[in-house]
Amino acid sequence: MFYETKVLDAYGKLKKIVSAEELQSRHWEIFKSMEENGSLFKKNSLKNQTNKNSKKIPSKNVGEDDY
């Protein structure tokens, strides 16, 4: 279910109102295109991902003597 949405500018003034029907049609168009491209149900393979945070470096313990 989609609700009418108000779009505001940086000053809080109303720029436009997007209807629920417009939001719904936009959502399903994007969903359909993602489904056709196959990107909707792809799972990330762990082999192709590189994570710099995977190797954790032990940090120094901060004690009272460090102040």
C-alpha positions in Angstrom: 0.0 0.0 0.0 1.3 3.4 -1.0 0.3 6.7 0.4 0.3 10.2 -1.1 3.7 11.8 -0.5 4.6 15.4 -0.2 8.0 16.5 -1.5 9.5 19.5 0.2 12.5 21.7 -0.7 15.4 22.6 1.6 13.3 25.4 3.1 10.3 23.2 4.0 8.1 24.6 1.2 6.0 22.2 -0.8 7.5 21.4 -4.2 5.0 18.7 -5.3 2.6 16.0 -4.2 3.2 12.5 -5.6 0.0 10.5 -5.8 -0.3 6.9 -4.5 -1.1 5.7 -8.0 2.1 7.2 -9.3 4.2 5.7 -6.6 2.7 2.3 -7.1 3.3 2.4 -10.9 6.9 3.5 -10.4 7.5 0.7 -7.9 6.2 -2.0 -10.2 8.1 -0.6 -13.2 11.4 -0.7 -11.2 10.5 -4.2 -9.8 9.8 -5.5 -13.4 13.1 -4.1 -14.8 15.1 -5.6 -11.9 13.4 -8.9 -12.4 14.2 -8.9 -16.1 17.8 -8.0 -15.5 18.2 -10.8 -13.0 19.5 -8.5 -10.4 16.5 -9.0 -8.1 17.4 -12.5 -6.9 21.2 -12.6 -7.2 23.1 -13.5 -4.2 26.5 -12.0 -3.5 29.2 -14.6 -3.7 31.7 -14.5 -0.9 34.6 -15.3 -3.4 34.1 -12.0 -5.2 33.7 -9.8 -2.2 36.7 -8.3 -0.5 36.2 -6.8 2.9 39.0 -4.7 4.4 37.4 -5.1 7.8 37.6 -8.9 7.7 41.1 -8.8 9.3 40.7 -7.2 12.6 43.8 -5.6 14.2 43.8 -5.7 18.0 43.5 -2.2 19.4 45.5 -0.9 22.3 43.8 -0.9 25.7 43.5 2.6 27.1 44.4 2.6 30.7 44.5 5.2 33.4 48.2 5.7 32.8 47.5 7.0 29.2 45.9 10.2 30.5 
